[in-house]
Structure formats: structure tokens, C-alpha cells
Amino acid sequence: MKAIYDLPAPAKLNLFLHVTGRRPDGYHLLQSVFMLIDWCDTLHVERRGDGEISREDLISPLPADDLVVRAARALQAYGGVTQGAHIGVAKRVPAQAGMGGGSSDAATCLLALNRLWELDLPLATLEDIGLRLGADVPFFLRGRNAWVEGIGEQITPIVLAPGRFVVVKPDAGIDTRLIFAAPDLQRATPAAIISGFAAHCRVQAERQAGARPEVDQGFGSIFGRNDLQPVAQRLCPAVGAAIDWLDRQHVGQGARMTGSGSSVFTALPPNAGRIELAQAPEGWQVRECSNLAVHPLVGWAA
């Protein structure tokens, strides 16, 4: 095998995000549900015989030492690989969006090079490498929607009903470090329990099966909030503007920010038909997305 083309790297949405505490080393403790969506980057990976790692930006320019390059070098060093790789990246998921685009690219790169270089490393080893690159990388490596806790390393797979979402990325981005350093960040949200979320998922499953559940409010009713959102809106007014714009479209309910922003999203009601959206401000990206049951590359590492 000399090359692998058209490798998807899907983004994610945080259905909620709670900050439940802070470790002595300064890392924040989180609870969230990560959901894969069909807004994807695409990677093309070719083997090089000279040991060099190179990258080609096929759509938009990326930083020279981005997570894809760092992932390739980390795997190369771990496996003692003498081969190199040329990686083409078609970047569609916006940066500084809270959608995990860079982490997803890194995960797809690790999975692809593990095959291309014939390393056959187990998933657990790839996760250890990925966690050193970013807290979200192990989630994308596992490839299933998940209840996530700790600093992102405690991952429990969950099953979500199919859903549709409108995602809006304003032109401005946010530095995650500034949000977590803010003195007014909520850091003591009481911990939720996964059984409460599982009950909501059962309601979703009943709806999909044609039943009329006792409670039927859709994804827009998922409990909780994004604790990072108030600080993000203060640091980046475009977040609040995007939420207001999306709420005015009357296509969903309870627009909120995903991750550390600046993207926001709303869930469309069950069985919603074709939607019409007003013209978004110049420079904004607006996309209707569906969630994914699993990552397209799930199972690529045992």
C-alpha cells in the first residue's frame, strides 16, 4: 500500500458542556456529550521513502506545525518508522470553532499512517499518542458518540437517535486559553449522571420507532448548558450575535455554543421539512448537518 485517499475527518458538536471543577495542575474537569456530525475535512496520505513528513493544503492554509504534522511525527517516533508521508488536507471544518476539526484531522492521520506504515498498533496505543496531542483526539479515534468526563480522557460510548442541526460559524474565532483563564468562568457546576442522559436517549429511540413518548421535546431540550458560553460571548461578541441570528430564524430551539466556540448550533424539530434561512452576515459559515452513528473509520484499529 503506497497511498490512502479520501479519508474523512468529521467534526463534533457538544450537546452540553459543564465545568465541574479544576485539578491541582490547573486542568479543568468537564462533562459533555460529544456528537459526530457530517461536516468533514478530507485527508489524502501517501508514503514517502525518505522519512520526511510533508503537508499540502488543498483548500485553505494551515499553520506549519499543525496537529496533522505533529500526529505524523509522534507516530513515526513511537514506531521507529524510517518511512515518511505526504499528507494532503482539504480543510472544510472551520478553525477556532469548538468543533474539534484539528483533533479530528490528527485522529484520522494516526489511523491512516498506522495502516500505511503497517504498524498494526492497537487503538489504546494510538489513544495514548493522541492524548498528548490534544484532549479530544481519543474521542475521534474511538469513533463513537460519547459521554465525556475528566479532561476529555474518560469516554463512555452512547447511542443517539438521528437528528438534524443548523451550525453557524461567525467570522471571529476565540482563543480557548483565554476562556479557561477567565476569573468569571463557572467552575462548579454539579456533576450530572449519565443515566439522566440515557433516559433522554430512550425518548429519542421511542420517537424514531414511531411511539409517542411521555416526554417529546427533541434534541433542543437536552439538559444543561455550555458553561463556557457566557465568557465566550464577553470575549467574542460575534458568538452572541450568531446565537441571536439563529434564534431569529425560528427553525429550532435553544441555540447554544459548541465547545469553546465560536460556532453555535440549534437542533431542528423531529420530522422538520426543508428549512429556509435568511442571508447570514458576510464571512459567516452556515450549514445544515446530520449526526453520525459512528465515525466512517471506526474499526480501523483494534
C-alpha positions as CSV (number, residue, x, y, z in Angstrom):
1,M,0.0,0.0,0.0
2,K,1.5,3.3,-1.1
3,A,-1.3,5.7,-0.5
4,I,-4.8,6.1,1.0
5,Y,-7.1,8.7,-0.4
6,D,-10.4,10.4,0.6
7,L,-10.1,9.8,4.4
8,P,-12.9,11.6,6.3
9,A,-12.3,13.6,9.5
10,P,-15.7,14.6,10.9
11,A,-16.4,17.4,13.3
12,K,-18.3,17.2,16.5
13,L,-20.8,19.2,18.5
14,N,-21.1,19.4,22.3
15,L,-24.7,18.9,23.2
16,F,-23.9,20.4,26.5
17,L,-20.7,21.3,28.3
18,H,-20.3,21.6,32.1
19,V,-17.2,22.6,34.1
20,T,-17.4,20.6,37.3
21,G,-14.1,21.5,38.9
22,R,-10.4,22.1,38.5
23,R,-7.4,19.8,39.1
24,P,-4.4,20.9,41.2
25,D,-2.4,21.0,38.0
26,G,-4.8,23.6,36.5
27,Y,-6.7,21.4,34.1
28,H,-10.4,21.8,34.2
29,L,-12.8,18.9,34.8
30,L,-15.6,18.7,32.3
31,Q,-18.7,16.8,31.5
32,S,-20.1,16.7,28.0
33,V,-21.8,14.7,25.3
34,F,-19.7,14.7,22.1
35,M,-21.7,14.0,18.9
36,L,-20.2,13.4,15.5
37,I,-21.6,15.3,12.5
38,D,-21.2,15.1,8.8
39,W,-19.2,18.3,8.4
40,C,-15.9,16.8,7.5
41,D,-12.3,17.5,6.4
42,T,-10.7,15.1,4.0
43,L,-7.1,13.8,4.1
44,H,-5.0,12.0,1.4
45,V,-1.9,10.2,2.7
46,E,1.0,9.0,0.5
47,R,4.0,7.1,1.7
48,R,7.5,8.6,1.3
49,G,10.7,6.7,1.3
50,D,12.9,9.5,2.6
51,G,11.5,9.7,6.1
52,E,10.2,13.2,5.6
53,I,6.8,14.4,6.8
54,S,5.2,17.0,4.4
55,R,1.8,18.5,4.1
56,E,-0.1,20.0,1.2
57,D,-3.0,22.4,2.0
58,L,-5.7,21.7,-0.6
59,I,-8.3,24.3,0.3
60,S,-7.1,26.8,3.0
61,P,-3.7,27.4,4.5
62,L,-2.9,25.7,7.9
63,P,-0.1,26.6,10.4
64,A,3.2,25.0,9.5
65,D,3.3,22.8,12.6
66,D,-0.4,21.9,12.9
67,L,-1.9,18.8,14.6
68,V,-1.7,16.6,11.5
69,V,2.1,17.1,11.2
70,R,2.6,16.7,14.9
71,A,0.5,13.5,14.9
72,A,2.5,12.0,12.0
73,R,5.8,12.8,13.7
74,A,4.6,11.5,17.0
75,L,3.6,8.1,15.5
76,Q,6.8,8.0,13.4
77,A,8.9,8.5,16.6
78,Y,6.9,6.0,18.6
79,G,7.1,3.2,16.0
80,G,10.7,3.9,15.0
81,V,9.5,4.4,11.4
82,T,12.1,5.2,8.8
83,Q,9.4,5.9,6.1
84,G,7.8,9.3,5.7
85,A,4.5,10.6,4.5
86,H,3.0,13.3,2.3
87,I,-0.4,14.4,3.7
88,G,-2.9,16.4,1.7
89,V,-5.5,18.2,3.8
90,A,-8.8,19.5,2.4
91,K,-9.8,21.7,5.3
92,R,-13.5,22.5,5.4
93,V,-14.3,22.4,9.2
94,P,-13.5,26.0,10.4
95,A,-10.8,26.7,12.9
96,Q,-11.4,28.1,16.4
97,A,-15.0,26.8,16.1
98,G,-15.3,24.4,19.1
99,M,-15.9,21.6,16.6
100,G,-12.7,19.7,17.1
101,G,-11.5,19.9,13.5
102,G,-7.8,19.9,14.2
103,S,-8.2,17.0,16.7
104,S,-10.3,15.0,14.2
105,D,-7.6,15.6,11.5
106,A,-5.0,14.3,13.9
107,A,-7.0,11.2,14.7
108,T,-7.6,10.4,11.0
109,C,-3.9,10.9,10.3
110,L,-2.9,8.4,13.1
111,L,-5.4,5.8,11.9
112,A,-4.2,6.2,8.2
113,L,-0.5,6.1,9.0
114,N,-0.9,3.1,11.3
115,R,-2.1,1.2,8.2
116,L,0.1,2.8,5.6
117,W,3.3,2.2,7.6
118,E,2.0,-1.3,8.6
119,L,2.5,-0.7,12.3
120,D,-0.7,-2.5,13.4
121,L,-0.7,-0.6,16.7
122,P,-3.8,-1.2,18.9
123,L,-6.3,1.6,19.4
124,A,-5.2,2.0,23.1
125,T,-1.7,2.9,21.9
126,L,-3.0,5.4,19.4
127,E,-5.1,6.9,22.1
128,D,-2.1,7.4,24.3
129,I,-0.3,9.1,21.5
130,G,-3.3,11.2,20.6
131,L,-4.0,12.4,24.2
132,R,-0.6,14.0,24.2
133,L,-1.6,16.0,21.1
134,G,-5.0,17.1,22.4
135,A,-7.7,16.1,24.8
136,D,-10.3,15.5,22.0
137,V,-8.1,13.2,19.9
138,P,-9.0,9.9,21.7
139,F,-12.7,10.6,21.2
140,F,-12.3,10.8,17.4
141,L,-10.0,7.7,17.4
142,R,-12.7,5.7,19.2
143,G,-15.2,6.9,16.6
144,R,-18.5,6.8,18.6
145,N,-20.8,9.4,20.1
146,A,-19.9,9.6,23.8
147,W,-20.4,10.9,27.3
148,V,-17.1,12.5,28.1
149,E,-15.7,13.4,31.5
150,G,-12.4,14.3,33.2
151,I,-10.2,16.4,30.9
152,G,-11.6,14.5,28.0
153,E,-10.0,11.1,28.6
154,Q,-13.0,9.4,30.2
155,I,-15.1,8.3,27.3
156,T,-18.3,6.3,27.5
157,P,-20.0,5.4,24.2
158,I,-23.7,6.2,23.8
159,V,-26.3,5.8,21.1
160,L,-28.0,8.9,19.8
161,A,-31.1,9.0,17.6
162,P,-30.6,10.5,14.1
163,G,-31.0,14.3,14.2
164,R,-30.5,17.4,12.0
165,F,-28.8,20.6,13.1
166,V,-28.1,24.1,11.8
167,V,-24.5,25.1,12.6
168,V,-23.3,28.7,12.3
169,K,-19.6,29.8,12.5
170,P,-19.2,33.6,12.7
171,D,-16.2,35.2,11.1
172,A,-14.5,35.7,14.5
173,G,-12.7,33.0,16.5
174,I,-11.8,32.6,20.2
175,D,-8.6,31.5,21.9
176,T,-9.6,28.7,24.2
177,R,-6.9,29.5,26.7
178,L,-8.5,33.0,27.3
179,I,-11.8,31.3,28.2
180,F,-10.4,28.9,30.7
181,A,-8.2,31.6,32.3
182,A,-11.1,34.0,32.8
183,P,-11.9,34.6,36.5
184,D,-15.6,34.7,35.9
185,L,-15.8,31.2,34.3
186,Q,-18.3,28.9,36.1
187,R,-16.2,26.1,37.5
188,A,-18.5,24.4,40.0
189,T,-21.5,23.0,38.1
190,P,-22.9,20.0,40.0
191,A,-21.9,16.8,38.2
192,A,-24.7,15.2,36.1
193,I,-25.1,11.4,35.8
194,I,-25.2,9.5,32.6
195,S,-28.4,7.7,33.5
196,G,-30.3,11.0,33.1
197,F,-29.0,11.5,29.6
198,A,-29.6,7.8,28.8
199,A,-33.3,8.4,29.7
200,H,-33.4,11.2,27.1
201,C,-31.9,8.9,24.6
202,R,-34.6,6.3,25.2
203,V,-37.2,9.0,24.4
204,Q,-35.4,9.7,21.2
205,A,-35.3,6.0,20.3
206,E,-39.1,5.7,21.1
207,R,-39.8,8.5,18.7
208,Q,-37.7,7.0,15.9
209,A,-39.7,3.7,16.4
210,G,-43.0,5.5,15.9
211,A,-44.1,5.6,19.6
212,R,-45.4,8.7,21.4
213,P,-43.1,9.0,24.4
214,E,-44.4,10.7,27.5
215,V,-41.8,13.5,27.1
216,D,-41.1,14.5,23.5
217,Q,-39.0,17.6,23.2
218,G,-36.2,16.6,20.8
219,F,-32.5,17.4,21.0
220,G,-33.3,21.0,21.8
221,S,-34.4,20.0,25.3
222,I,-31.2,18.2,26.3
223,F,-30.4,19.2,29.9
224,G,-27.6,21.5,30.8
225,R,-25.9,24.3,29.0
226,N,-22.4,25.3,27.9
227,D,-20.6,26.8,30.9
228,L,-18.0,28.4,28.6
229,Q,-20.6,30.4,26.6
230,P,-21.0,33.5,28.9
231,V,-17.3,34.1,29.0
232,A,-17.0,33.4,25.3
233,Q,-19.8,35.9,24.5
234,R,-18.0,38.6,26.6
235,L,-14.7,37.9,24.8
236,C,-16.2,37.5,21.4
237,P,-19.5,39.4,20.8
238,A,-19.9,37.5,17.5
239,V,-20.9,34.4,19.5
240,G,-23.9,36.3,20.9
241,A,-24.7,37.7,17.5
242,A,-24.7,34.3,15.9
243,I,-27.0,32.9,18.7
244,D,-29.4,35.8,18.2
245,W,-29.4,35.4,14.4
246,L,-30.0,31.7,14.7
247,D,-32.8,32.1,17.2
248,R,-34.5,34.6,14.8
249,Q,-34.6,32.0,12.1
250,H,-37.3,30.1,14.2
251,V,-36.0,26.8,12.8
252,G,-35.1,25.2,16.2
253,Q,-35.0,26.0,19.8
254,G,-32.3,27.0,22.3
255,A,-29.3,27.9,20.1
256,R,-26.1,27.4,22.0
257,M,-22.3,27.4,21.5
258,T,-20.4,24.2,20.9
259,G,-17.2,23.5,22.7
260,S,-15.1,26.6,23.3
261,G,-16.7,28.3,20.3
262,S,-17.2,30.4,18.3
263,S,-19.6,28.1,16.4
264,V,-23.2,27.8,17.6
265,F,-25.9,25.4,16.7
266,T,-29.6,24.5,17.1
267,A,-31.4,21.2,16.8
268,L,-34.2,21.0,14.2
269,P,-37.5,19.6,15.4
270,P,-38.2,15.9,14.7
271,N,-39.6,15.4,11.2
272,A,-38.8,19.0,10.2
273,G,-39.1,19.6,6.5
274,R,-37.0,21.8,4.2
275,I,-35.8,24.9,6.1
276,E,-35.3,28.4,4.8
277,L,-32.7,30.6,6.3
278,A,-32.2,34.4,5.9
279,Q,-29.0,35.6,4.4
280,A,-26.2,35.4,7.0
281,P,-23.8,38.2,7.6
282,E,-20.8,38.3,5.3
283,G,-18.0,35.9,6.3
284,W,-20.2,33.6,8.4
285,Q,-20.5,29.9,7.5
286,V,-23.9,28.3,7.9
287,R,-24.5,24.6,7.3
288,E,-27.3,22.1,7.9
289,C,-25.7,18.9,9.3
290,S,-26.8,15.5,10.4
291,N,-25.3,13.5,13.2
292,L,-23.4,10.3,12.5
293,A,-24.0,7.0,14.3
294,V,-20.3,6.2,14.1
295,H,-17.1,7.6,12.6
296,P,-16.5,6.4,9.0
297,L,-13.2,4.9,10.0
298,V,-14.4,3.2,13.2
299,G,-12.7,-0.2,13.5
300,W,-9.5,0.9,11.6
301,A,-7.5,0.0,14.8
302,A,-8.4,-3.0,17.0
